[in-house]
Amino acid sequence: MFNIDWAHFTPGTAILGGALIGAAAGAMALGGGKIAGISGIFGGAISEAMQGKSPTAWRLWFLGGLIAASFIWVMFRPVPGAHYGDSWPLIAVGGLIVGFGTRLGSGCASGHGVCGLSRFSPRSMAAVGTFIGMGMVTTFVMRHLLGGA
């Protein structure tokens, strides 16, 4: 399980991060007619590669920026008290399950939650409701039925 020391939570950085995500999603939509859904961008790059084509440059830059920004942030501003209690293989399996779910649901939280809800997409509203509902069920099961922290 991932834990954060909430005594050190800084809402300013959360607000700034949200504003940057919104600005990037808006810039992609208005500037290029693209949806800033990470699973769609990643899936598109994989699909292009599987067809023997070189993935579109903007997809590679977008994905590379996500990875680079994560490392840069951790180097200069690590999350205080954050640690993972589960094994890396379990985290990897969880990531693969989430990836499967995003393909099954035709998008992830960034595509449906940020871009779809802002366009009042009924499909995105249903998807986000499902994400939140299943998160609540999973948390209840993990904490109350399986005895986790």
SVG drawing of the C-alpha trace seen along z (x, -y; Angstrom):
<svg xmlns="http://www.w3.org/2000/svg" viewBox="-24 -27 42 38">
<polyline fill="none" stroke="black" stroke-width="0.4" points="0.0,0.0 1.1,-3.6 1.3,-5.8 1.8,-9.6 2.6,-11.7 -0.4,-14.0 1.1,-16.4 3.5,-17.5 0.8,-17.8 1.1,-21.0 -2.1,-22.0 -0.3,-24.7 1.6,-22.1 -1.5,-20.0 -3.4,-23.1 -0.4,-24.0 -0.2,-20.4 -3.9,-20.3 -3.7,-23.7 -0.8,-22.5 -2.6,-19.3 -5.7,-21.3 -3.6,-23.7 -1.8,-20.9 -5.1,-19.1 -6.6,-22.3 -3.5,-23.1 -3.6,-19.6 -7.4,-19.9 -7.3,-23.4 -3.9,-23.3 -4.0,-19.9 -7.4,-18.4 -6.0,-15.6 -7.3,-14.1 -4.6,-14.1 -5.5,-10.6 -2.3,-8.8 -3.5,-5.3 -4.8,-6.4 -1.5,-8.1 0.5,-5.1 -1.8,-2.6 -1.5,-4.6 2.3,-4.5 2.3,-0.7 -0.2,-0.2 1.9,-2.2 5.0,-0.3 3.2,3.1 2.2,2.0 5.9,1.5 5.5,-2.3 7.6,-4.6 5.4,-6.1 4.3,-9.6 6.8,-12.1 4.2,-14.0 3.3,-10.7 6.9,-10.0 7.5,-13.5 4.4,-13.4 5.3,-10.0 9.0,-11.0 7.9,-14.2 5.8,-12.3 8.7,-10.0 11.3,-12.8 9.0,-15.1 8.6,-12.3 12.3,-11.9 13.0,-15.6 10.3,-16.2 11.6,-13.4 15.1,-14.8 14.1,-18.3 10.9,-17.8 10.4,-14.3 7.0,-13.4 7.7,-13.4 7.1,-10.2 5.9,-8.4 6.8,-4.7 5.4,-1.6 4.7,1.3 4.0,3.9 6.5,5.8 7.5,4.5 6.2,7.7 2.7,7.1 2.9,3.4 3.8,4.5 0.9,7.0 -1.4,4.2 -0.1,1.9 -0.8,4.5 -4.3,5.0 -4.9,1.2 -3.5,1.1 -5.9,3.8 -8.8,2.0 -7.9,-1.3 -8.0,0.5 -11.2,2.2 -12.8,-1.1 -11.5,-3.0 -9.5,-5.4 -8.1,-6.2 -8.6,-8.8 -6.7,-11.5 -8.7,-10.9 -12.1,-10.4 -11.7,-12.4 -9.9,-15.5 -10.8,-15.6 -14.1,-13.7 -15.8,-15.4 -14.8,-18.8 -16.6,-18.0 -19.7,-16.6 -19.2,-13.2 -21.8,-10.7 -19.4,-7.8 -16.7,-9.6 -19.2,-10.4 -20.1,-6.6 -16.4,-5.7 -15.4,-8.1 -18.3,-7.0 -17.1,-3.4 -13.5,-4.3 -14.6,-6.0 -17.1,-3.3 -14.6,-0.5 -12.0,-2.5 -14.4,-2.8 -15.2,1.0 -11.6,1.9 -10.6,-0.3 -13.4,1.2 -12.5,4.7 -8.8,4.2 -9.2,2.3 -12.2,3.9 -12.6,7.4 -9.0,8.4 -7.7,6.6 -5.3,4.2 -4.2,0.9"/>
</svg>
